[in-house]
Amino acid sequence: MLNELFKYLKKPDLYEQSTSEFWDDEHISKGMLEAHLNPNWEAASRCHDFIDKSVEWICKIAPSSTNRILLDLGCGPGMYTERLYNKGYIITGIDYSKRSINYAKEKAQERNQDINYIYKNYMEIDYKNEFDLVILIYCDFAVLSDSNREVLLKKIYDSLKPGGKFVFDVFTLKEFEDKKENKTWYISEESGFWKPEKHICLESRFIYEGDVSLEQYVIIDKDGKADVIRNWFKGYTKDTIINEVKRAGFHKIDIYSDVTGKAYFDTSNTMCIVVEK
Ligand SMILES: C[S@@+](CC[C@H](N)C(=O)[O-])C[C@H]1O[C@@H](n2cnc3c(N)ncnc32)[C@H](O)[C@@H]1O
């Protein structure tokens, strides 16, 4: 047990993977769904008034009259898709949280919304020239390793029709400016975020070259078994994100501060990128 813990508390190699599920874990996904659905809790989704503004803006820059066939990658329980459907888009939403996709499907049925929800890892999509608009919202692109980001950008490019748009957001370096490496821990005496019964959480932050940081959680359950969840984040500058999308073949690159279309400013924590195939 101690040897295992020593192993987990050492700084991992860049982009070393988690040992268990995060979004699709039976227990964690309950808390995440609650967070998505809470209108004022900026955790799994942004606050709902932000999402409303975001949808209005997306409809301006890529209206359903010209960009009707839409793919939402990491759609969660459908916070964007349910709104965009009402604006006239034909929508496919993909997510690998079973709980979120099941919730989205139930709600679509209740509301009589014909949305195609798919439980799938978006790294495995294989569409060719099918969509007018692809969105990937709430900074999920930058949790991927260098090679996975390259693969995903290529898949998104291929999935778009010529002239189709891709809208996504990332964190800037500003988000990580004051964050230092650290280690801390806590005991949860009963059910908590990570486990349905008592557990210990050893939390670490590690900083890497290339503007990458890792939030690592080692969760020790009541039987002494340890799971490790690693959430990686890359921070971007305008230049670094422009280079990546250009390498994938995109052009007409517009940069905003966020997904409501706020003009870009240097101290913004996020950046929204709109590119065209
Ligand atoms: C931060 S949440 C954002 C959800 C949604 N875009 C929103 O803003 O409300 C990220 C979502 O992406 C999903 N996700 C993360 N990685 C994924 C992958 N490789 N394939 C499919 N879904 C993924 C998670 O299950 C989660 O629902």
The ligand as an SDF file (V2000), in Angstrom:
LIG
                    3D

 27 29  0  0  0  0  0  0  0  0999 V2000
  -16.7210   20.4540  -18.8160 C   0  0  0  0  0  0  0  0  0  0  0  0
  -18.0550   19.4490  -19.3570 S   0  0  0  0  0  0  0  0  0  0  0  0
  -18.8310   20.5160  -20.5330 C   0  0  0  0  0  0  0  0  0  0  0  0
  -20.1900   20.0480  -20.9840 C   0  0  0  0  0  0  0  0  0  0  0  0
  -20.8750   20.9560  -22.0060 C   0  0  0  0  0  0  0  0  0  0  0  0
  -20.0650   21.2010  -23.1650 N   0  0  0  0  0  0  0  0  0  0  0  0
  -21.2730   22.2540  -21.3620 C   0  0  0  0  0  0  0  0  0  0  0  0
  -20.5640   23.2490  -21.5270 O   0  0  0  0  0  0  0  0  0  0  0  0
  -22.3080   22.2550  -20.6800 O   0  0  0  0  0  0  0  0  0  0  0  0
  -17.1820   18.2870  -20.4000 C   0  0  0  0  0  0  0  0  0  0  0  0
  -18.0830   17.2050  -20.9810 C   0  0  0  0  0  0  0  0  0  0  0  0
  -17.3220   16.4990  -21.9610 O   0  0  0  0  0  0  0  0  0  0  0  0
  -17.5000   15.1070  -21.7830 C   0  0  0  0  0  0  0  0  0  0  0  0
  -16.2780   14.4850  -22.2990 N   0  0  0  0  0  0  0  0  0  0  0  0
  -15.0110   14.6800  -21.8590 C   0  0  0  0  0  0  0  0  0  0  0  0
  -14.1600   13.9690  -22.6150 N   0  0  0  0  0  0  0  0  0  0  0  0
  -14.9030   13.3170  -23.5400 C   0  0  0  0  0  0  0  0  0  0  0  0
  -14.5950   12.4160  -24.5920 C   0  0  0  0  0  0  0  0  0  0  0  0
  -13.3340   12.0400  -24.8470 N   0  0  0  0  0  0  0  0  0  0  0  0
  -15.6100   11.9310  -25.3390 N   0  0  0  0  0  0  0  0  0  0  0  0
  -16.8950   12.2880  -25.0960 C   0  0  0  0  0  0  0  0  0  0  0  0
  -17.2460   13.1400  -24.1120 N   0  0  0  0  0  0  0  0  0  0  0  0
  -16.2600   13.6420  -23.3470 C   0  0  0  0  0  0  0  0  0  0  0  0
  -17.7510   14.9110  -20.3070 C   0  0  0  0  0  0  0  0  0  0  0  0
  -18.4570   13.7180  -20.0460 O   0  0  0  0  0  0  0  0  0  0  0  0
  -18.5450   16.1760  -19.9680 C   0  0  0  0  0  0  0  0  0  0  0  0
  -19.9170   15.9590  -20.1320 O   0  0  0  0  0  0  0  0  0  0  0  0
  1  2  1  0
  2  3  1  0
  2 10  1  0
  3  4  1  0
  4  5  1  0
  5  6  1  0
  5  7  1  0
  7  8  2  0
  7  9  1  0
 10 11  1  0
 11 12  1  0
 11 26  1  0
 12 13  1  0
 13 14  1  0
 13 24  1  0
 14 15  1  0
 14 23  1  0
 15 16  2  0
 16 17  1  0
 17 18  1  0
 17 23  2  0
 18 19  1  0
 18 20  2  0
 20 21  1  0
 21 22  2  0
 22 23  1  0
 24 25  1  0
 24 26  1  0
 26 27  1  0
M  CHG  2   2   1   9  -1
M  END
$$$$
